[in-house]
Amino acid sequence: MDVAGPTGLRRLGERRLPMRYEFRITGRVSEPVSHAFPELREFPAARQTLFFGTVTDEAHLYGLLGRFRDLGLHVEEMRRLPD
């Protein structure tokens, strides 16, 4: 049975399946700061920076959110992308 948890990460039995996510960050993120997220692709947008990438599990998701916070970045929106 394929079940999605509260973070949108799916599990098949006990195995977690990776999901693609988008993170919308307030303002422009400098190149050196964007290098703190090598697993994500970065795209500048009007008044925001978008990061896209695969999140392997809940620990990875919370690790990314912690890195954004630790670098003083404000996550305006986070959403799971369709498969």
VMD Tcl script that draws the C-alpha trace (Angstrom):
set ca {
  {0.00 0.00 0.00}
  {1.32 3.45 -0.96}
  {0.73 5.95 1.85}
  {1.64 9.65 2.00}
  {2.53 11.04 5.41}
  {2.09 14.60 6.73}
  {5.21 15.82 4.91}
  {4.04 14.36 1.60}
  {6.80 11.75 1.62}
  {5.44 8.41 0.47}
  {6.14 5.07 2.06}
  {5.76 1.67 0.48}
  {5.59 -0.67 3.45}
  {8.54 0.55 5.52}
  {10.55 1.83 2.53}
  {10.39 5.58 1.96}
  {10.24 6.79 -1.62}
  {11.92 10.06 -2.67}
  {9.74 12.98 -3.74}
  {10.51 16.16 -5.66}
  {10.04 19.45 -3.79}
  {10.06 23.16 -4.56}
  {11.18 25.72 -1.97}
  {10.40 29.43 -2.50}
  {12.85 31.64 -0.63}
  {12.32 35.36 0.02}
  {14.72 37.51 -1.98}
  {17.73 36.64 -4.07}
  {20.13 34.07 -2.66}
  {23.80 34.73 -3.34}
  {25.86 32.19 -5.24}
  {28.01 31.23 -2.23}
  {24.88 30.62 -0.12}
  {23.20 28.61 -2.88}
  {26.25 26.28 -2.85}
  {25.11 25.16 0.61}
  {22.40 23.18 -1.23}
  {24.30 21.04 -3.77}
  {21.41 18.59 -4.05}
  {19.00 21.33 -5.20}
  {18.81 23.33 -8.44}
  {18.42 27.08 -7.96}
  {16.50 29.51 -10.17}
  {16.11 33.25 -9.58}
  {12.57 34.62 -9.81}
  {10.99 38.01 -9.17}
  {11.69 38.84 -5.51}
  {12.37 35.16 -4.77}
  {14.80 32.33 -5.32}
  {13.39 28.92 -6.17}
  {15.10 25.69 -5.23}
  {14.02 22.36 -6.75}
  {15.18 18.87 -6.01}
  {14.63 15.39 -4.75}
  {14.08 14.87 -1.04}
  {14.99 11.35 -0.04}
  {13.22 11.11 3.33}
  {11.90 13.14 6.27}
  {15.36 13.56 7.80}
  {16.59 15.06 4.53}
  {13.58 17.39 4.33}
  {14.07 18.66 7.88}
  {17.81 18.95 7.24}
  {17.15 21.22 4.25}
  {14.72 23.34 6.27}
  {17.30 23.61 9.04}
  {19.98 24.72 6.56}
  {17.66 27.40 5.16}
  {16.97 28.61 8.72}
  {20.63 28.51 9.80}
  {21.60 30.63 6.78}
  {18.92 33.20 7.64}
  {16.76 32.35 4.63}
  {12.97 32.65 4.85}
  {11.03 29.80 3.21}
  {7.85 31.44 1.89}
  {6.46 28.24 0.45}
  {7.40 24.58 0.27}
  {5.48 22.14 -1.87}
  {5.73 18.65 -3.20}
  {5.87 18.52 -6.99}
  {3.87 16.01 -9.02}
  {5.60 12.82 -10.04}
}
mol new
graphics top color blue
foreach p $ca { graphics top sphere $p radius 0.5 }
foreach p [lrange $ca 0 end-1] q [lrange $ca 1 end] { graphics top cylinder $p $q radius 0.2 }
display resetview
